[in-house]
Amino acid sequence: MKKLTTSVLAIVLTSSFVVVNAQNTQGDTLRTQDIREVVVTGALGIKKRQDAVISSNKVLNNQEISNGGNPNIAQALTAKVSGLQINTLDNSVNSSTRIVLRGNRSITGNNTALIIIDGTISTTSIFQQLPPEIIENINVIKGQQGAALYGEKGSNGVIVVTTKRGSKSSKIQFNLTSSVDISSIYKLPLRQSVYGQGIQDTSFDGTDYNGTNWVPYENTSWGPLWSTPGLGGQLLPVGLPQADGSLNMANYGYQKDNIKKFFNNGILTQNGLSMNVGGDDAYAYLSVNRLENQFMVDGDNLKRNTFFFKAGKQLGKFRIDGTFNVIDQNTAQTGGNLYGMLLQTPANVNVKDYRNSGVSGHWTPYATNPYWLRDHFRNNNNTTTFNGIVNLAYEFNKNISLTYTGNLLTTSSVTESYNDQFTPSDAIPWENTGYPLFDGSTIFDFGYTAITSAYNKSMSKSWKYYGDLMLNFNYDLTENLNLKANIGSNLQDAKDDNMAIGGTNLRIPGWYNINNVVNNTPWYNLDNGKSRVRSAAWFANVDLGYKDFLFVNGTFRYEQSSVLSVRPTYTDDYKNQGYSYYSLGASFIPTKAFASFKNDVLNYMKLSASYTRTGNSSNIGVYALDEVGVIPTGYPFGPLVSYRPNRNPVSPDIKPEFNNTFEANLALGFLKDRITLEGSYYNTKTEDLITNATLPTPTGFNAVLDNVGTMRNKGFEVDLGITPFKSADFEWNLNGSYSQYRSEVLSLEGGGDRVIIANAGSGIPASIAAVVGQQMPMIIGTKYQRDPNGNIIVGANGLPVVSSDYEILGKVNPDYILTFGTTVRYKGFTLRAVGDYRTGNSFISASKNLLGFTGLLEKTAEFDRSQGYVIPNSVQLVNGQYVANTTPVGGVGDYQHVMSYFTGAYQDDIAEEFVVDGTALKIREISLSYRFPKNWISNTFVNSVTVGAYARNPFVWYAKSNRNFGDPEVTNTSGNGGGFQAISQYPTARTFGFNINVTF
C-alpha cells in the first residue's frame, strides 16, 4: 500500500508540474481574489489580513466544508487541514468526534482543540450540530501563537467558526437546501470459511466429527468442516425452539457476511430554509433547519431542530450585533451490545429468521438475541441548547473604539435508560419440539443468565457565561508604520447541576418510571452534584505593521481560575495564584519588501516565526484543591455509610502545565500562484506535566496528583497546491499535504517510567500508557518471548511463553498523515474528491479477540484442527539450545486442545495478538455538482439552482493484518486513552447521497 500511494502521488505531482510548465500562464482569463488580502477572524474576534497572521492556519469556506454533504461539520474537516487529526468516538445514530491539532501535549489533561463560534468559546458537541448551511468560514489556527490570547484554553490550537450574516441588499433573499443520505454497512470482519457451528458437546448429537460435534444452538464455530459428509449443504435445525416448538432450518454452509442482514440502510434527511436581508447599516439572517436520521439499526433515530438568527445595526458611532441559536435534539438508541452479540454468530445462521424469536427462541443460549436487545435495552435523550451572543461596539474616533462580546450558553439534558427483565419466570418451557433434549426445558437449563430489569433517569443543566471587554487602538505612527493594540479583560463563569435517580427490578413490566422501581440505587452511587468554575483574565495584544511587508505581534494574558484556589484546612481564606501566558512573533514578506525578489516564477514569499508560552490545567478537577470527604460503602460495617479522607489527593502546590513553543513557517507562490507551497515546523516542550505520583503505603494514601514530568511535541507540515489548467470554462486544482508529529515523554519524577492512561477491555492484558522515552500514547501489554532469531518460545506443553511484564506493543498515533484532493470545474459542473493515508499507528482490537474465542478468526482455520496446532515459527529450549518446536498446544494433537488454546491462553494471555496495524487509505469524499446556467432560470423568481450527488467513504483500504476488525480511527474515549476498538462500536459504513440548493 505504501508503494502504491507513493507512486500515485509521484505521478500526480510530476504530471502536474509538466502541465503547469507547458501551459501559457498569460492565457489565464479568470480573475481571482488574493487569499492573502482576505481578512480572517482570529483569537478574540480580532481580524487581520492573512499576510499579518503569524501562526500557521488554514481557512475553509462554506463550499469546502459542505461539498461532501456531511451533516457533522467536524467530520467534514477530515483530510482538509494538515496537522488536524479527527477520530470518531461513537459511530452510532449520534456520532461524535475528537479533534486534535498537532498531537498531544499532555498525559492526563485535555489535548483537544478549542472551539470558538462567533467570537465566544463553545463546545465540540455544539460545533458538530451546526447546520453546514449557516457556516461562512472556519479558520483552523494550528499554531500556539495564534491561540495564546485564550490562555490555557488555547494550548491545543483553536477552530474559529464564523457564521453567515445577512447581505447588504434590501431585497429579501431565501435559500433552500435539502439533502438525503443513504448509509450501509461497508466492512465487516473477514471470517474463516472452513469450519462451522459446533463444539465438543454430545448433548444434541453424539456423532464424532474428527474430534468435535455439531451443536445447532452453539454460538461458536468450533464444529465440523462445512464440507463434512452428511452435514455440508444439508438442511438442518439451527438455534433453539420457537414458541410453537418448531426449529428454524438452514443449510449447513458458509454464508459470507450473514450478520449484515441485521442492519438496514440508514436514511438521513436534512432540510433548511434561510432568509437574509440588509442594507448599508443593518442586516438580518434567519435559518431554520431540520435533520432526521433513521439509523442502520431499526428503531434508533435522531431528530434535530435548529433555529439560528443573526442581526446587526449601526447607530451612529454605536453598533450592536446579536446571534441567537436554539438546538433541540432527540435521540433514541439501543443500549445493548448488539454488535458484540452479532460477531459471535456462526456463518450458517440466517439472522433475520430470529427477529421475532425473543430470548427463548434465539439461535444460542450463550448470547442474547440482538433483536430483543435492540427493542428492550433503550436510551432516550432530549437535549436543548440555547446560545446567545451580543456584540457591542462604540467608536470614539477613527483611532479608538470599545467593544464588548457577551455570550450566554445554556444546555439542559434529560436521559432515560431502561431495560426489561428476562428471568426464569419469564421463560416458557418448550413443548412438541421433537427433541427430548428441548421438551420441558427452558433456555436457562442451557446456562442462560437472567437479566434484571432497570430504570435510570438523569437530568443535567449547564449555564456558561463568557464576556470580553476590549479597548481597541489603531494608529498610523508614521507613513509606513501602523500600530494596532487591544487591551481588555475576560470573565468566564460555568455552573453545572446533575441529578440522577434509578434502580433495578420494575414492579410492572413496561412502565419506565422511578415510582415503578423496587430497588433504588443509593444517591451516592449516582451522578448527583453541583459545580461552579470561574476565571478572570486580563490581556493585551499589539500588532505593528511596516510598509505592508513586516508584521510583529505580541500577546500577553494573566489568568486566574477558581480551580486553582487553595483553602487551608479549617479556614475560609482562599488563595488563588494567577499565571501569565504570552507570545511574540513576526511575519516578513520579501516579495513585497524587495521588488527584485518578485519575478515571473516566484510571485510570493512569506516567512514567519514565533515563541509562545501557554498553559493547561484541565486535568485538575473542580474543587480538587478544596478537600472534600469520600463516602465509603459498608464503613464502618454493614450497610452504614460514613466519611473518610480522600486517598488520592491533589497537591496544594500544583500549578498548570506550561507549553513553550517555537514555530517557523514558510509560504511560497509560484507562477501567479499556480503552484503554492507552505511549510511549518513547531517544537513544544511541556513542563510540569500533571499526573498521579504513587505514594508509599505507610502514608495512608494511594497517589497524589502533582506536577511530575516533562514532554516534547514537535513536528512539521507541508501543503502543496497546483492549478494545472485555469480558464473561464475549465479549471483543475490539485492539493495535498504531509504532516508528521512526535509527542515524547521526556521524564517522570519519582522513579516511575510510565503512566497508565487506560486499560484495554474484553479481558485483553494490555493498556494505553505514557512511557518515558517513547511517543505518547503507547500500547503496552504482554507479548511472546522470542529467541535471538525472533522465533516464538514455547514450553514443554507447546504453549507460548509470555512476558510477565507489560512491554511496548505499538503506538496509537500515525507516523504521518498524507492528504490529497482535487477539484475539476467545467462550466457548471464541479467534481471534487478528498482522501488521506495514515500509517505507523496501531490499535487493540476487541473484535479480533472475540473472533478468536468463537473460532471465527481466519487464523484458527489455517490448519487441520483435528491434528492439533503447533505454534508457527516456534522453538523450545532443550539442553540450553533452541530447537524447532513440534509439540502442539496443550501437548496433544487434537481438536479439543486447539479449541481450549484459542478460548483460553490465546485470548487471555497474549495481548500482542490483538494489536492491529492501523494503516488506512481512505477516499473520504467524492462529489459532483451542477449549477444551472442563469439563462435557464432568468425568467423565473429563482436566482440560482445547484444539484449534486456525493459519496462519503466510497473506497477504504486497510492494512493486510486488519481483516476489517475495525476502523483504526474509531476509539472508545474522548480522552487520551484512545487506541482501543471496542465490540460495542459498529463497523465501517459508507454513504451515498444527493442534495439541492436553491436561492430565490
N, C-alpha and C positions, 0 to 999 in steps of 0.2 A: 504493500500500500504506500510506503514511503517513496519507493522508486517511481510508482505511478504518479503520485502527487507532485513530486519534484519535476518529473518530465513534463507533465501538463503545464505546470507553472512556467517552466523554462520556455516551452513552445509559445505560450501566450505572450510572455513578455518580449521574447525575441521578435516574433512576428509583429508585435505592436510597435516596437522601435523601428523596424524596417518600414512599416506603413507610414509612421509619422515622418520619418526622414524623406520618404519618397513623395509624400503629399506636399503640394504647394500651399503653405500656410497663408499666403497672401490671398488665396481664393476664399477664405472664410467669409461667410455672409452673415453669420449670426453675431449680434452684439450681446455680450453677457456682462453682468454686473460683477466687478471685482469683489470677491468674498472678503478680502482684507479691508475693504472700505465699509463693509456692513457693520452696523453697531450691534454688539452682542450683550446680553444681560449676564452679569457675573454675580459674585457674592454680594449680599445685602441689596440686590437690585441695582447695583452700580453699573452703568452702561459705558462701554468702551468700544472703540474700533478694534478690529481683530489685530491690527498692527501693534496696538498698545497692550495687548494681552500677553503677559509674560509666561504664565504657566501653560503647559500643554492642555489643549482642549479640542473638542470636536462638536460642531453644531449640526444637528439634523433637522431638516424641515419636515413639515407635515407629510409630504409625499413620500419621503424616505421612510417614515415611520409606519405609514398606513398601507403601503402598496401590497404587502403580503396578507392584508385582511385580518391580522391578528388582533383579537379584542383585548388582549393583555399587552399593554404598551411596554412593560418591562421585558417581556419575552421578545417583543418586536425589535428590541435593540440588539439582540444577539447577532454576532458576526458583522456588526456595522461600526463598531468602535474598537480600535486597537487598545489592548490593556484591560478591556472590560470582560469579566467572566460572569456568566449568569448560569445558575444551577436551579433546576426545578425541585422544589421541596415536596410538592403534592400535586400529582398529575391526575387528580380526581375531578369531579364536576366543578370545583372551585380551585383551580390551580394557583399555586403561589411560587414565588421565586426568591432567590438570594442573589443580591447584586454586589459584586466585589470589584473594585478598581485597583489594579496593580498588586494584588496579592495581600497576604496577611502581614500585619504589623503588631499583632498582639496574640498571646496564647489563650487567655481566658476572656478578653474584652471583645467589644464589638468591632468587626472588621468590614462591615457593610457600608456602602456609600450613603451619604446624607441626601435626602430628597427635599428639594425646595420647589414649591409651587407658587408662582406669582409672588416671589419675594419672601415667603414665610416657610418655616420648617413644617414638613408634613411627614407622611409615613409611606413605606413601600406598599402597604395594603391599599391606601387611597390612590397612589400613583397607578397601580395596576387596574383600578376600577374606572379610571377616567376614560370616557369615550374618545377614541382617536380623533374624531372629527373636530373636537374643541381645541386641539393642540396646535399652537402656532409653530413652536420650535422647541428643541431640547438641547441645552448646552451641557455637555458632559465635561466637567472640569476634572481632569485626571491628576493634575499636579497639586501638591500640598500648598504651594504658594497662592494659587487661585482660591483656595478654600480656607486660608489662615484666618480670615476675618470671622469665621464661625467658631474659632477656638477649638476646644476639644471635640466638638461635634463635627468639625470639618476635617478630622485627622485621617479620614478614609476616602477623601475626594467627595465631590458634590455633583449631583444631577439637578440642573436648574431647568424647570419646566415653565414655559411661558404660554399661557392660553391665549386664544384669539380674542380680539376686541372688534367692536363694530367699525364699519367703514366710514369714510368721510362723506359718503353720498347721502343726500336727504331722501333718496328713494329707497324704500324698504326692499331688502333682498332676502329671499328664502333659499335655503339649501336643504335638499332631501337626500339622505344616504340610507341605503338598505343593503344588507349582505346576508348570505346564507352559507353556512359551513356544514360539511358532511365529514365526520370523522370515523375512522375504523381502526381496529387493532392491526398493527403492521408487523411487528416482530415478536413472535412467541419463541420460547426456548426450544432449541432443537433437541429432540429426544431419540433415544435408541429405538430401533425398529426391528429388533431381533427377538426379544423375549416379551412375554405377555403377562396378563394378570395371574396372580397366584403367589404362593409361598409354601414353606414346609408345614403343611397343616392338612391332616387327613380327615377332618371333621365332615367335609362335604363329599369329597371324592378321594378314596384311598389309593387310587392309581398312582404309581411312582413314575414320574416323567423325568428320568435321569437325575434324580435327587431332589425333585420338587413336586409340588402338587398344584393342580388347577383349583382355584378358590374363586368362585364368581362374585363374591362380595368383598374381596380383598382390595385395599386401597393402594397396594404396591404392585410392582411389576417384577417380582422375583419368582415368576411362574414358568411354565413350559415355553418352548420356542413357538413363535407364531406358526411355524411350519410343521408342528408336531402332527403326525398322522392321527386321525380321529378327532382332532381338535381344530387344526388350521382350516379356516374357511367355513366351519360348521356353525349353524345357527344354534346358539347355546344361551342358557339363562345368564343374566347379568344383574348383579345387585341383590337387594333384599326384596321380600314380597311386598306387593302393593296392598292397598286397603282391602281389595276384594280377594286377596290370596294369590293372585296371578303374579308371575315374574316377567319382567321385560326380557326380550330376546334380542340378541345381536350376534353378528358374525365374529368368531374368534379370529381377529385380524387387526393389523395396524391401520389406524386412521390418523393421517397427518393433521396436526392442529385441531384435534376434535374439541378441545376446550374453547376454541374460538367461537363456537356456536352459542356459548353462553352470552356473548356480548352482542349488542345491537349496533347499528350505525347511529352515532351521535349526531344530533341536529342542533346547530346553534344559529339563531337569528338575531340580528341587531338592526334596529331601525331608529333613525334620528332625524329630527327636523330642527333647523336653526334659523334664526332671523337676525339680521343686523341692519342697522341704520345709523346715520350720523350726520355730522356737519363740521364746520370749521372749529367749533368749540365744544362739541359734545358727541357722544357715541353711545350705542347700546347694542348688546349682543345677548341673545337668548337661545339656549339649546335644550331640547327635550329628547332623551334617549331611552330606549327600551331594549334590554338584552334578555333573551331566554335561551337556556342551554339544557336540552334534553340529552343527558349523558349516555354513554355507551352501556351503562348498567341501568336496566329498566327501573324506573321509579326515582332515580337520582336526577335532580334538576336544580337549576338556579334561575332566579328571576331578579333582575336588577333594573330599577328605575333611577335615572339621573336627571336632575334639573339644575341647570347652570345659567347664571345671569351675571353679566358684567357690564358696567356702565361708568361713564365719566363725564365731568362737566368742568369747563373753565369759567371762572367768575372773576374777571379782572386778574389780579395777581394771585388769587387763590384758586386751587384746583382740588377736586375731590374725585376719587375713583373707588369703586366698590365691586367686590366679587362675592357672590353667594352661590354655594353649591350644596345640594342635598342629594345624598345617595342612599337609597333604600334597597336592601338586598335580602332575599330569602333563599336559603339553600335547604335542600332535603337530600340526605345521602345515607347510605348504609353504614353501619358501624361495625359490621362483621368483616372478618378476614377472608373475603371472597377469593382473592387470587391465590392465597395460600392453600385454600381447600381445593381449588381447581388444579393447581400444579401437581397434586398427588394422583390425579385421575389416570387410570390405565388407558391406553390408547384405543381399546376396543369399545369403550363406553360411549353410547350415544347420549350426550349430556342433556339434550332437550327432552328426552324421554322422562326426565325426573323433575320437570318444572312444577308439577302438581303433586309430587310424591311426599312432601313433608319430610319430617325427620325419620320416621319409621320406614319409609319406602325408599330411602336413599340407596345409592349404589354401594355404600360401605357403612359399617357401623363404627369405623375408626376415624371418621371425619364427619362434619356436619354439612348437610345439603346446602350448597351455596344459594340455591333459590330460596330456601327457608331463611337463611341468614339475611339475604337481601331484603326480605319482607318483614322480618321480626327483630332485627337489630337496626335501629334507626337513630340518626342525629338530625335534628331540625334547628336551624338558626335564623334569627332575624337580626340584622344589624342596620342601624340608621346612623348616618354620618352627616353632620352639618358643619360646613366650613365657611366662615365669613371673614372677608378681608377688607379693610378700609385703608386707603392711601390718601393722605392729606399733604398738600404742598402749598407753601406760601413763598413767593418770590419778592424779597425785599428790594432787590435791584437786579441788574443783569449779572452781578457777580456773586450774590449771596442769596441762598434760599434755605428754608427749613422744611423738612419732610418728616412725616410720621407714618409708619406702617404698623397696623394692628391686626392681629388675627385671633379669632376665637374658633377653636376646633373642638367639637363635642361628638362623642361616639357612645351609643347605647346598644347593647347586645344582649339578646336572650337566647339561650341554648337549652334545648331539651334533648336528652338522650334516654333511650329506653330499650329494653329487650324483653321478650316474652319468655316464659319458662317452658321447659320440657323435662319433666321428671317421670319416674316410673309410673306414677298415677295417670300420666297423660298418654302412656303407650298402651295401645290395644293389642292383645295377643293376636298373632297371625293364625288364620284358620284356612283349611282346604287348600294348602299350598301344593300338596303332592309330595312334599319332602318332610319326613319325620323330624329332621333337624330344626325346621322352622315352626311346625304346627305347635301351638300352645306357648310359643316363646315370644319374647319381645326383643327389641334392639338392645335393651340393657343386659340381656342374657349373653350378648356377644361383646360386652365390655364397654358399651357406650357410657359416657359421663354425663350426668344430669346437668341441665342448665337452669340456673336460678334467675327468676325474673328480677328486674331492677328498673329504677327510675331515678334520674338526676336532672336537676334544673339549676342553671347558673345565670346570674344577671350581672352584667358589668357596665359601668358608666365611667367615662373619662372626660375630663374637662381640661383643655390646654389653652393657655394664653401665650401669645408671642407678640412682643412690641419693640420696634426700633424707632428711636427719636434721633434725627441726624441733622446737623448743620453743615451745609454744603458751600464750598467756595470754588470759584472759577475765575482765575485772573491770568491775563497776559502780562507777565512780569516785564518782558521786553517784546520786541517784534518777533523774536524767534523762540522765546521761552514761555511756556504755558504751565500754570500751576492749578491743579485741581486737588482739593482736600475735603475730607469728610470727617467730622468729629461727632460722636454720638454715644448713646447708651442703649443697652438691650436688657429687657426683662423677660423672663420665662417662668411660667407657673403651671405645673401639671398635677392634677388630682385624679386619683383612680379609686374606685369603690367597687369591690367584688363581693357578691353574696351567692352562696350555693347551699342547696338542700338536696336531699336524696336518700336512697336506701335500697334495700332488697326485699323481695317477696311481696308481690302485689296480691291484695285480697281478691279483687275482681279482675280477671284477665281482660286485657284490652283497655282498661281505664288508666290512663297515664296521668296521675295526679299525686301530689305528695300526701294527700289525705288517704290514698289507697295503699300506702307503703306500710308494711308491718314492722320491718326492722330499719329504723332510721340510722343513718350514718352519723356518728358524733360530729358536732360542728368543727372541732379542732382537727378533724381528718379531711376537711373540705377547704376549698379556697375561699375563705372569708376574711375580709380585712379592707382597710383603707390606707392610702399612702398619698404623700404630697412631696413634690420635689420643686424647689425654686432655685433660680440662678439670676445673678445680676452681673452685667459686664459693661465696661467702658472701652471704647475702641476709637482708633484713628486710622485713616487711610490717606496717603499722599501720592499723587501722580504728578510727575514732571515730564513734559514733552518738549523736545528741542528740534525745531525745523522739520517736524513730521518724520524724523528718521531715528531719533533716540528717545527712548522712554524709560523712566525709572519709577519704580513703585515700592513703597514701604507700607507695612501694616503693623498695627500693634493692638493687642486686646488683653485686658486684665479682667479675669473672670473669677467669681466666687459661686460655689454651688453648695446647696444645703446638704448634699450627700456627704460632703467632706467636713461637715460640722462635728465638732467633738465636744461632748459634755462630760466632764469628770464625774465619776460616781458620787452619788449623794449631793450633787449640786445642780443648780438650774442655770449655771453660767455656760453659755455656748461660746466656743472659739471656732472661728472659721478662717482658714488660710486661703487667700486668693493666689492665683497663678497667672503668669504672663505668657502670652503666645505672640510671636512676631514673625515677620518675613521681610526680605529685601531682595529685589530683583531688577533686572534691566533687560531691555529689548533694543536691538540695533538692526537697522535695515540698510546694508551697504549700497544696495541698488538705488536707493533714494539719496544717500549721502554723497555718492560719487557718480557723476554722470557717465564716466568712462567705464564704470563697473557693470553697467547695464548694456546689453547688446542684443542682437537678434537671437542668440542662443539662450543666454541667461537673462531672463526678464525680471526675476525677483529673488531676493535672498533675505532671510531674517535669522538673526542669532539672538538667543535669549538664555539667561541663566538666573538662578535664584537660590537663596538659602532660606529655609523655613523651620520654625520650631512650633509644633502643635502638641496637644496632649490628649489623653484618653483615660477617663475614669469610669467607663461604662460597666466595668466588672465589679464595681463596689455597689452593693445593694442598698436600697432605701433603708435608712435607719441602721445600717450595718455598724456604724461607729457609735451609735447610741444603744448600748447593750440592752437587749430585751430577754426575758426568760423564755425557756423552752418547755413545752408541755409534754412530758413523757407519759406513755400509757402504761398502766399496771404499776405505778410507783406511788407510794412505797410498796404496795402489794395489791393483788386482786384487781378489781375494775376501777380503783381510785386513780385520780389524776392529781398532779402537783406541778410544781415549777422546779427547774434546775438551771444552773448556768449553761450558757451556750458553749459547747466543747469545740466549736470551730469558729473562734472569734476573729475579728479584724483588728489588725494593729492600729493603735491610735495615732501612730506616726506615719501612716500610709499616705501616699501622695499620688497624683496621676502618673501614668506612663507618659514619657516625653519622646516625641518623634523629632529627630533632627535630620532634615532632608536637604540634599543638594540636587538640583535639577538643571540640565542643559538641553536646549532644543535648537534644532536647525530646520528651516523651511526653505525649499528651493522651487522656483518655477522656471520651466524651460519652454522655448518656442511658443510664446504668448500663452503660457500655462497649459499647453497641450500635454505637457508632462509636468507633474508636480511630485515632489519628494519631501517627506517630512520625517525627521528622526528625533527621538527623545531618549535621554539617559537620566536615571534617577538613582539615588543611593540614600536610604533612610536607616538610621541607627536608632533603635528604640531602647531607651534606658528606663530603669526602674519598672521592669515588667512585673505585673501583678499576677500572682498565683498563690496557691497554698503551699506553705512550708510545713513539713511534718515536725511535730514536737515530741520530745521524749515522753514515754508513758507516765513516769512519776509526776509529771506536771498536772495530770488530770485532764489535759486537753489532747485533742487529736491532731489538729493543724491550725495554723494561723494564716490568714490572708495578708500578704505583705508584698513589698517591692523586693523581688528576689532574683532578677536576671536582666540580661540584655539580648537583643535580637537585631539582625540586619536584614533589610529588604532592599534588593537592588534589581534593576532590570533595564531593558530598553525596548523601544518600539520603532518600527519603520512603516510608514504609509506611502504607497505609490499610487498615483492616478495617471491614467493615459487616455487621451482622446485621439484615436487614430483617424477618425473622419468627423467632419462637422460642416454642415451646410444648412440652408434654410429648411430642407425637407428631410435630411438624413443626418443622424448623429449617433456615434458609437463611443461609449465610455467604458473603460476598464478600471478597476481599482482593486487593491489588495493591501494586506498588512501582515506584518510579522511582529509578534510581541512575545517577550520572554521575561520572566522574573524569577527570583530565587529568594525565599524567606528562610533565613537560617537562624537557629537558636545558638547564640554565642556562649552564654553562660547561665548557670543557675546556682544560686548560693545554697549553702547548707550541705554540700557534698552530693546532692542528687544529680542524676544525668538525664532525667526525663520527667514529664508531667503527663499523666493520663487525662485526656480530654473527654473521651467517651469509650465505652466498652461495646464491642460488637454484640449483636443479638443472636438469637437462634442457637445459643449454646456454642458458638464458634469461639475458640480460645484466642481471641485477638482484640486489639484495642487501637484507637486512634490517639496518637501521642505527639507531644513536642519533645524532641530528643536533642541534647546538646551536640553540636557539630553536624546536625542534619537539617534538612529542609523541614518546614512546618506547614501542615501536619504530616506525620508519617504513619504508616500502618505497621504495627508490631504484633507479633504472635509467635506461636510455636511453629517450628519448621523441621524438616527432615535433617537428620545428621548425615553428613556425606564424607566419603573418603577423599584423599587429595585429588582424585580424578573427577570428583563431582558425582560419584555413584551413591545411591541411597544405601545407608547401612541398615540391615535388618538383624533381628535377634535370632536365636535358635528356633523360635516358633514362626519365623518368616514375617513377623510384624515389624514395621519400620521403627527404628529408634528415633525418638523425637526429642527436641531440645526441651530442657526443663524450664529455661527462662525464655521470656518473650524476646525475640530478635526482630530486626528490621526486615519487613517483607515487601515494602513498596512505598511510594509516596502518592499523596492524594492529588496534588496539583500537576498539571502537564508541564513538560519541558518547554513547550512553546505552543502558541496558537497562531495558525495561519488562516487568514480570512481572504475571501475573493468575491468579487461581484462584477456584474456587467449590466449596462443599460443600452438598449438599442432603440432608437426612435426613428420611425419613418412616417412622415406626415402625422396623421392622427394616432398611429399605432405606437405603443411603447411596450417593449419586452424587458423585464428585469429578472435577475437571478442573483441570489446571495448564498454563500456557503462558507464552511470553515473546516479546519482539520486540527485536531488536538492529539497529542501523543506524549508518552512518557509517564502518564498517570495510571493509577490502579484503583481498584475498589474491591471491597469484600462483598461477595455475592451470597446472600441467604438462599436465593433460588437454586444455585448450584448445589448448596448443601442439602436442600430438601430433595432435589432430584437424585442425588446420590443415595439418600436414605431410602427412597421409594424404588430404586432400581431403574429409573428412567434416564439417568445420566449416560451419555454415549460411552463414557469410559467403562461402565460396568458391563458392556456387551461387546467389547473388543477382543474377547477371548471366549473359550468354551467354559461356561460356568461349571459344568459337571466335572471338569478336570481340576478345579481349583484355580487359584490366582496367585501367580508369582509376581512380586513387585518388579516392574520393568527396570532394567539397569541397576539392579541391587546387588549388594555384596554382603558377605558375612565375615566376621573376624575369626579366623581359625588359626590357632597357634601363632598369634601375633602377625598374621598376614591376612590381607583382604582377598577373598576368593569369590568368584561368581556365585550368586545365590541360586539355588534350585528348590528351596523349600517354599511351598505355598503358604499363604497366610493362615495362621492357626495350626500349622504343622500338618494339615490333612488336605489332600487334593480333592475336595468335593464341593457340591453346590451349597451345602449348609454353611460351610466355613467362609465361602465367598460372601454370602448374604450377611453373616454375622460380622464380617470385617467392615463392609460398607455401611451397615446400620449401627456400628459401634465405634471402633477405633478410628475409622476413616473420617467420620463426621465430627467426632467429639475431641480428637486429639491433634489433628493436623490442620492448623489454620492456613498454612501455606497453600493447600489445595484449593482454597476458596478465594484467593487473591487473584483477580482477573485483570488482564490488560485493558486499560480504559481508552486505548486509541480509537478514534472515530473520525470518519469523513462524512459530513452531512451537507446536503443541499437544503438549506433552511427554507428558502422561498423561491418560487418561480411565479411571476405574474405577467399577464398580458392584458393591456387596457386599450380602449379605443375611444378617442374623443371625437364626437360628431363635428363635422365641418359647420361653420357658422351659417353658411348659406342654406343648410338643410333646415335650420330652425329659425331663420331670420324673420319669417312671417308669423311666428308664434310668440307667446309670452315667455317662452323658455330661453334662458341666456346660454346655458351650456348643458351638455349631456355627456357623461363618461360611463362606459360599461366595462367590466373587467372580469377576468377569471384568474384564479390563483391556486397554488398548492403550497402547503407547508409540510416539511419533512417528506417530500416526494421520494427522495432517494437517501438511504442511510447505509453506511458500511461500517461494521465493527471489526476489531482485531480478530484474528483467526481463533484465538483462545476464548474469546467471548462468544459463546454459542447462543447468542441472544438471551443471555442470562438476565440482562438488564441494561438500561441506558446509563452509560457512565456519568452523565450529567445529573442524574436523579439522585438526590441524597435525602436522608431521613431527618435532617435537623437544619434549623436556620442558624445554628451556632457554628463553632469552629470544628466540630467533630464530624464533619462530612466525610464520606468515603465508605459508608455502609449502605448497601442496597437491600432494603427490607422486602419481605414477601408480601407485605401489605400494599406495596406500590404497584400500580398497574403497568403492563408492558407498553412499549413504544407504540404510539399511534401516529397516523398521518391524516392530513385534512385536505379536502378539495372544496373550493367554494367559488362563488361569483358575487359581484356587487354592482351597484349602480349609484351614480352621483349626479344629481340634477340641481341646477340653480335657476331661479326664476324670480 
